[in-house]
Amino acid sequence: MIFIDSWVLIEFFSEGKKFKKARSIMEKIEAGEKAIISTMVLTEIKYRIAKKYSIRKSDEVVHEILTFPNVKILPISVDVAILAANLKIKYYDKEKRPLSFADVINLATAIISKCNVFYSGDSDFKNIKEIKTVIL
C-alpha cells in the first residue's frame, strides 16, 4: 500500500513539470495498487487547483479523486494528530526542513496506515526514518 501526497495529485491534474512521474504512480493504482490519502490531501488539492484554475475545476478534480478505485481516504484521527505533532517536533527546521502541519498530517497518516512508500515531490520528506519516501 502506498501514500500519495497532494503534491503528486496536483502535478497529475495540472499536468505540471513532473506530470509523467505523477502519471506513473496513478497508473500503478489503476493496475491494482492500493493507495491511501488523507482528508488533508483533499484540502490542499481543492485549494491549490482552485487558485491555479477555478473553483469549478477544483470541484471536478475532488470529485474524480473521490471516485478513484483503489484509493482510500482517511480522516485525521487523534492518533494521526498526535503523531503529526511528534513528527513536526522531530523533523521541523525553519531553514532546512520547513514541514507544514499539512505535511506532517499526511506523513502521520501514511505511517499509521502502514503504507510501504510515501510518494511526494517535496524534498522536505527526504530521509524520514519512519517510512520509505520517494521524491519525484
ChimeraX commands (.cxc) that place a marker at each C-alpha (Angstrom):
marker #1 position 0.00,0.00,0.00 radius 0.5
marker #1 position 1.24,3.48,-0.89 radius 0.5
marker #1 position 0.51,7.01,0.27 radius 0.5
marker #1 position 0.06,9.72,-2.33 radius 0.5
marker #1 position 0.91,13.22,-1.14 radius 0.5
marker #1 position -1.09,16.13,-2.51 radius 0.5
marker #1 position 1.97,17.21,-4.49 radius 0.5
marker #1 position 1.66,14.14,-6.74 radius 0.5
marker #1 position -2.04,14.66,-7.39 radius 0.5
marker #1 position -1.62,18.38,-8.05 radius 0.5
marker #1 position 1.12,17.60,-10.60 radius 0.5
marker #1 position -1.10,14.96,-12.19 radius 0.5
marker #1 position -4.22,17.11,-12.51 radius 0.5
marker #1 position -2.44,20.32,-13.50 radius 0.5
marker #1 position -0.07,18.49,-15.88 radius 0.5
marker #1 position 2.89,20.14,-14.19 radius 0.5
marker #1 position 6.61,19.70,-14.79 radius 0.5
marker #1 position 6.60,16.23,-13.25 radius 0.5
marker #1 position 3.33,15.07,-14.80 radius 0.5
marker #1 position 4.87,11.93,-16.31 radius 0.5
marker #1 position 6.21,10.77,-12.95 radius 0.5
marker #1 position 2.89,11.54,-11.26 radius 0.5
marker #1 position 1.04,9.69,-14.02 radius 0.5
marker #1 position 3.23,6.61,-13.49 radius 0.5
marker #1 position 2.09,6.48,-9.86 radius 0.5
marker #1 position -1.55,6.87,-10.89 radius 0.5
marker #1 position -1.09,4.06,-13.41 radius 0.5
marker #1 position 0.09,1.78,-10.59 radius 0.5
marker #1 position -3.16,2.49,-8.79 radius 0.5
marker #1 position -5.20,1.80,-11.91 radius 0.5
marker #1 position -3.34,-1.50,-12.20 radius 0.5
marker #1 position -4.47,-2.50,-8.71 radius 0.5
marker #1 position -2.00,-0.93,-6.25 radius 0.5
marker #1 position -3.84,0.13,-3.09 radius 0.5
marker #1 position -3.33,3.75,-2.08 radius 0.5
marker #1 position -4.12,5.99,0.85 radius 0.5
marker #1 position -4.64,9.73,1.01 radius 0.5
marker #1 position -5.73,11.83,3.96 radius 0.5
marker #1 position -8.56,14.32,4.11 radius 0.5
marker #1 position -5.78,16.93,4.36 radius 0.5
marker #1 position -4.73,15.96,0.83 radius 0.5
marker #1 position -8.25,16.83,-0.37 radius 0.5
marker #1 position -8.00,20.19,1.39 radius 0.5
marker #1 position -4.70,21.01,-0.28 radius 0.5
marker #1 position -5.85,19.90,-3.73 radius 0.5
marker #1 position -9.15,21.76,-3.54 radius 0.5
marker #1 position -7.36,24.97,-2.58 radius 0.5
marker #1 position -4.40,24.77,-4.97 radius 0.5
marker #1 position -6.41,23.76,-8.05 radius 0.5
marker #1 position -8.99,26.49,-7.31 radius 0.5
marker #1 position -6.24,29.12,-7.02 radius 0.5
marker #1 position -4.46,27.95,-10.17 radius 0.5
marker #1 position -7.55,27.33,-12.34 radius 0.5
marker #1 position -11.01,27.79,-10.83 radius 0.5
marker #1 position -13.33,26.55,-8.13 radius 0.5
marker #1 position -15.25,24.58,-10.75 radius 0.5
marker #1 position -12.08,22.78,-11.87 radius 0.5
marker #1 position -11.18,22.05,-8.24 radius 0.5
marker #1 position -14.65,20.60,-7.63 radius 0.5
marker #1 position -14.22,18.35,-10.68 radius 0.5
marker #1 position -10.79,17.18,-9.50 radius 0.5
marker #1 position -12.03,16.42,-5.98 radius 0.5
marker #1 position -14.99,14.50,-7.42 radius 0.5
marker #1 position -12.65,12.47,-9.60 radius 0.5
marker #1 position -10.41,11.66,-6.63 radius 0.5
marker #1 position -13.44,10.58,-4.59 radius 0.5
marker #1 position -14.29,8.04,-7.30 radius 0.5
marker #1 position -10.78,6.63,-7.85 radius 0.5
marker #1 position -10.70,2.87,-7.47 radius 0.5
marker #1 position -8.13,1.51,-5.02 radius 0.5
marker #1 position -7.78,4.83,-3.17 radius 0.5
marker #1 position -8.91,5.04,0.44 radius 0.5
marker #1 position -9.34,8.45,2.04 radius 0.5
marker #1 position -8.62,8.50,5.76 radius 0.5
marker #1 position -9.79,11.19,8.20 radius 0.5
marker #1 position -7.48,12.91,10.62 radius 0.5
marker #1 position -7.76,10.86,13.80 radius 0.5
marker #1 position -6.49,11.63,17.29 radius 0.5
marker #1 position -3.61,9.19,16.74 radius 0.5
marker #1 position -2.69,10.94,13.49 radius 0.5
marker #1 position -2.83,14.36,15.17 radius 0.5
marker #1 position -0.53,13.28,17.99 radius 0.5
marker #1 position 1.95,11.53,15.71 radius 0.5
marker #1 position 1.91,14.54,13.35 radius 0.5
marker #1 position 2.85,16.85,16.22 radius 0.5
marker #1 position 5.65,14.49,17.26 radius 0.5
marker #1 position 6.94,14.33,13.67 radius 0.5
marker #1 position 6.91,18.12,13.45 radius 0.5
marker #1 position 8.85,18.33,16.72 radius 0.5
marker #1 position 11.36,15.75,15.46 radius 0.5
marker #1 position 11.90,16.95,11.87 radius 0.5
marker #1 position 10.92,20.60,11.56 radius 0.5
marker #1 position 13.71,23.05,10.85 radius 0.5
marker #1 position 12.71,26.51,9.64 radius 0.5
marker #1 position 15.76,26.80,7.38 radius 0.5
marker #1 position 16.38,23.21,6.23 radius 0.5
marker #1 position 13.05,21.36,6.51 radius 0.5
marker #1 position 10.05,23.69,6.91 radius 0.5
marker #1 position 7.44,20.93,7.22 radius 0.5
marker #1 position 3.92,22.34,7.45 radius 0.5
marker #1 position 1.17,20.88,9.59 radius 0.5
marker #1 position -0.40,19.52,6.38 radius 0.5
marker #1 position 2.89,17.78,5.58 radius 0.5
marker #1 position 3.16,16.06,8.95 radius 0.5
marker #1 position -0.53,15.11,8.97 radius 0.5
marker #1 position -0.05,13.38,5.63 radius 0.5
marker #1 position 3.13,11.73,6.84 radius 0.5
marker #1 position 1.49,10.55,10.07 radius 0.5
marker #1 position -1.49,9.18,8.13 radius 0.5
marker #1 position 0.87,7.15,5.94 radius 0.5
marker #1 position 2.78,5.77,8.92 radius 0.5
marker #1 position -0.30,4.88,10.96 radius 0.5
marker #1 position -1.97,3.20,7.99 radius 0.5
marker #1 position 1.21,1.14,7.48 radius 0.5
marker #1 position 1.93,2.30,3.95 radius 0.5
marker #1 position 5.11,0.92,2.41 radius 0.5
marker #1 position 6.00,4.08,0.49 radius 0.5
marker #1 position 5.21,7.78,0.78 radius 0.5
marker #1 position 5.21,9.46,-2.66 radius 0.5
marker #1 position 5.74,13.21,-2.91 radius 0.5
marker #1 position 7.61,15.81,-4.87 radius 0.5
marker #1 position 8.50,17.77,-1.78 radius 0.5
marker #1 position 12.17,17.36,-0.86 radius 0.5
marker #1 position 11.34,18.14,2.79 radius 0.5
marker #1 position 10.33,14.48,3.07 radius 0.5
marker #1 position 13.82,13.17,2.27 radius 0.5
marker #1 position 15.43,10.96,4.89 radius 0.5
marker #1 position 12.36,10.46,7.04 radius 0.5
marker #1 position 13.20,7.40,9.11 radius 0.5
marker #1 position 9.67,6.14,9.86 radius 0.5
marker #1 position 8.68,5.37,6.25 radius 0.5
marker #1 position 10.32,4.99,2.86 radius 0.5
marker #1 position 9.86,8.21,0.89 radius 0.5
marker #1 position 10.09,8.58,-2.85 radius 0.5
marker #1 position 10.53,12.14,-4.08 radius 0.5
marker #1 position 9.60,12.61,-7.73 radius 0.5
marker link #1:1,2 radius 0.2
marker link #1:2,3 radius 0.2
marker link #1:3,4 radius 0.2
marker link #1:4,5 radius 0.2
marker link #1:5,6 radius 0.2
marker link #1:6,7 radius 0.2
marker link #1:7,8 radius 0.2
marker link #1:8,9 radius 0.2
marker link #1:9,10 radius 0.2
marker link #1:10,11 radius 0.2
marker link #1:11,12 radius 0.2
marker link #1:12,13 radius 0.2
marker link #1:13,14 radius 0.2
marker link #1:14,15 radius 0.2
marker link #1:15,16 radius 0.2
marker link #1:16,17 radius 0.2
marker link #1:17,18 radius 0.2
marker link #1:18,19 radius 0.2
marker link #1:19,20 radius 0.2
marker link #1:20,21 radius 0.2
marker link #1:21,22 radius 0.2
marker link #1:22,23 radius 0.2
marker link #1:23,24 radius 0.2
marker link #1:24,25 radius 0.2
marker link #1:25,26 radius 0.2
marker link #1:26,27 radius 0.2
marker link #1:27,28 radius 0.2
marker link #1:28,29 radius 0.2
marker link #1:29,30 radius 0.2
marker link #1:30,31 radius 0.2
marker link #1:31,32 radius 0.2
marker link #1:32,33 radius 0.2
marker link #1:33,34 radius 0.2
marker link #1:34,35 radius 0.2
marker link #1:35,36 radius 0.2
marker link #1:36,37 radius 0.2
marker link #1:37,38 radius 0.2
marker link #1:38,39 radius 0.2
marker link #1:39,40 radius 0.2
marker link #1:40,41 radius 0.2
marker link #1:41,42 radius 0.2
marker link #1:42,43 radius 0.2
marker link #1:43,44 radius 0.2
marker link #1:44,45 radius 0.2
marker link #1:45,46 radius 0.2
marker link #1:46,47 radius 0.2
marker link #1:47,48 radius 0.2
marker link #1:48,49 radius 0.2
marker link #1:49,50 radius 0.2
marker link #1:50,51 radius 0.2
marker link #1:51,52 radius 0.2
marker link #1:52,53 radius 0.2
marker link #1:53,54 radius 0.2
marker link #1:54,55 radius 0.2
marker link #1:55,56 radius 0.2
marker link #1:56,57 radius 0.2
marker link #1:57,58 radius 0.2
marker link #1:58,59 radius 0.2
marker link #1:59,60 radius 0.2
marker link #1:60,61 radius 0.2
marker link #1:61,62 radius 0.2
marker link #1:62,63 radius 0.2
marker link #1:63,64 radius 0.2
marker link #1:64,65 radius 0.2
marker link #1:65,66 radius 0.2
marker link #1:66,67 radius 0.2
marker link #1:67,68 radius 0.2
marker link #1:68,69 radius 0.2
marker link #1:69,70 radius 0.2
marker link #1:70,71 radius 0.2
marker link #1:71,72 radius 0.2
marker link #1:72,73 radius 0.2
marker link #1:73,74 radius 0.2
marker link #1:74,75 radius 0.2
marker link #1:75,76 radius 0.2
marker link #1:76,77 radius 0.2
marker link #1:77,78 radius 0.2
marker link #1:78,79 radius 0.2
marker link #1:79,80 radius 0.2
marker link #1:80,81 radius 0.2
marker link #1:81,82 radius 0.2
marker link #1:82,83 radius 0.2
marker link #1:83,84 radius 0.2
marker link #1:84,85 radius 0.2
marker link #1:85,86 radius 0.2
marker link #1:86,87 radius 0.2
marker link #1:87,88 radius 0.2
marker link #1:88,89 radius 0.2
marker link #1:89,90 radius 0.2
marker link #1:90,91 radius 0.2
marker link #1:91,92 radius 0.2
marker link #1:92,93 radius 0.2
marker link #1:93,94 radius 0.2
marker link #1:94,95 radius 0.2
marker link #1:95,96 radius 0.2
marker link #1:96,97 radius 0.2
marker link #1:97,98 radius 0.2
marker link #1:98,99 radius 0.2
marker link #1:99,100 radius 0.2
marker link #1:100,101 radius 0.2
marker link #1:101,102 radius 0.2
marker link #1:102,103 radius 0.2
marker link #1:103,104 radius 0.2
marker link #1:104,105 radius 0.2
marker link #1:105,106 radius 0.2
marker link #1:106,107 radius 0.2
marker link #1:107,108 radius 0.2
marker link #1:108,109 radius 0.2
marker link #1:109,110 radius 0.2
marker link #1:110,111 radius 0.2
marker link #1:111,112 radius 0.2
marker link #1:112,113 radius 0.2
marker link #1:113,114 radius 0.2
marker link #1:114,115 radius 0.2
marker link #1:115,116 radius 0.2
marker link #1:116,117 radius 0.2
marker link #1:117,118 radius 0.2
marker link #1:118,119 radius 0.2
marker link #1:119,120 radius 0.2
marker link #1:120,121 radius 0.2
marker link #1:121,122 radius 0.2
marker link #1:122,123 radius 0.2
marker link #1:123,124 radius 0.2
marker link #1:124,125 radius 0.2
marker link #1:125,126 radius 0.2
marker link #1:126,127 radius 0.2
marker link #1:127,128 radius 0.2
marker link #1:128,129 radius 0.2
marker link #1:129,130 radius 0.2
marker link #1:130,131 radius 0.2
marker link #1:131,132 radius 0.2
marker link #1:132,133 radius 0.2
marker link #1:133,134 radius 0.2
marker link #1:134,135 radius 0.2
marker link #1:135,136 radius 0.2
view
